[in-house]
Amino acid sequence: MANHASAKKRSRQNKVRKTVNSQYLSKFRTALNNFNTSVEAKNDQEIQKSFSAVNSIMAKALKKGIFKKEYISRKLSSLSKQTSKK
């Protein structure tokens, strides 16, 4: 356990950041699963709606620093290819 006040504060901050980051990852995975199921079902409206949700969640995660810009760009590119294939 940390002995210095600054180390204790850092430990508290890390716990909070860890929970927030895991929440964003969970939201992202759920949205991605919803997108994949709508692609498999070939439902055009659901595909667009779930793609929009994934895009929004990834943009927020990028802003928070959870994902890197390159990863998001690559992921959105592959997802948009799937939407055009149907």
HELIX and SHEET records of a PDB file:
HELIX    1   1 ALA A    5  ALA A   41  1                                  37    
HELIX    2   2 ASP A   44  LYS A   64  1                                  21    
HELIX    3   3 LYS A   69  LYS A   85  1                                  17    
END                                                                             
